[in-house]
Amino acid sequence: MRAAIEVLDERGFEALTVRAVADRLDTSSGALYQHIASRDELIVLIADHYLGQARLQAGSGMDWRTGVEELMREMRRVLLEAPLPPSASTDRAIWGPGTLRIVDAALGLFLAAGLTNDQAGFATAAIIDFVFGAVAIQRGSGGRGPHGAGDADDISAFLNTLPPDQYLALRTAGPAFLAASAESVFTQGMALVLDGVTSRFFD
């Protein structure tokens, strides 16, 4: 893993291959394939390594909602900082120790709040899927950034070419949709998810 991250840091994502990592370890690709199945698996392992850097606030005495919010923000932070393409966190399931640590922490927060096993499972799946999706969109080439959707001006110009009786809701609320920053969408989306958990499972 250290060798793979060194290749990634020094030469970039496109140079990250099983052969490059094997060369770094002074061994053969064949020898490395005895431990990993493919480059895709190597990328998943790297993503899990970065997820393992999330700072967990276990035992801090905060209420369940604050704890979940902190966990979601930490998860988002490490995924945004990881030098990987947007699809790396969503192409394949990640089940390494870094990811399991986050899932365990989220489940623990919900269980400690009094949810049943099924309720804690659904709530944890919802928040983790939300974070992965939000990060993938933000990191995408046309994703949402600090000033809104990356192609907001092009979309607005395109809408102006359409017949005036089409996409009326988009014409009305579209500017707000396009202008919303990635940070504000994440914050509001996180509140919506957790409001839903509260309404469905606590009230």
Secondary structure, 3 states (H helix, E strand, C coil): CHHHHHHHHHHCHHHCCHHHHHHHCCCCHHHHCCCCCCHHHHHHHHHHHHHCCCCCCCCCCCCHHHHHHHHHHHHHHHHHHCCCCHHHHCCCCCCCHHHHHHHHHHHHHHHHCCCCHHHHHHHHHHHHHHHHHHHHHHHCCCCEECCEECCHHHHHHHHCCCCCCCCHHHHHHHHHHHHCCHHHHHHHHHHHHHHHHHHHHHC
